[in-house]
């Protein structure tokens, strides 16, 4: 169960990272 939770957190982090990268590509700050 603990391992499953860790994997879930990793997938959420990965999803947020990909989302952020897409935002940076769409709206570059520099």
C-alpha positions as CSV (number, residue, x, y, z in Angstrom):
1,X,0.0,0.0,0.0
2,X,2.8,2.4,0.9
3,X,4.6,1.6,-2.4
4,X,1.3,2.3,-4.3
5,X,0.9,5.7,-2.6
6,X,4.5,6.6,-3.5
7,X,3.9,5.7,-7.1
8,X,0.7,7.8,-7.1
9,X,2.5,10.8,-5.8
10,X,5.2,10.4,-8.4
11,X,2.6,10.4,-11.2
12,X,0.9,13.5,-9.8
13,X,4.3,15.3,-9.7
14,X,5.1,14.2,-13.2
15,X,1.7,15.4,-14.4
16,X,2.2,18.8,-12.7
17,X,5.7,19.1,-14.2
18,X,4.4,18.4,-17.8
19,X,1.6,20.9,-17.2
20,X,4.0,23.6,-16.1
21,X,6.3,23.0,-19.0
22,X,3.3,23.4,-21.4
23,X,2.5,26.7,-19.6
24,X,6.1,28.0,-20.0
25,X,6.0,27.1,-23.7
26,X,2.7,28.8,-24.2
27,X,3.6,31.9,-22.1
28,X,7.4,32.4,-22.0
29,X,8.5,34.7,-19.2
30,X,11.8,35.8,-20.7
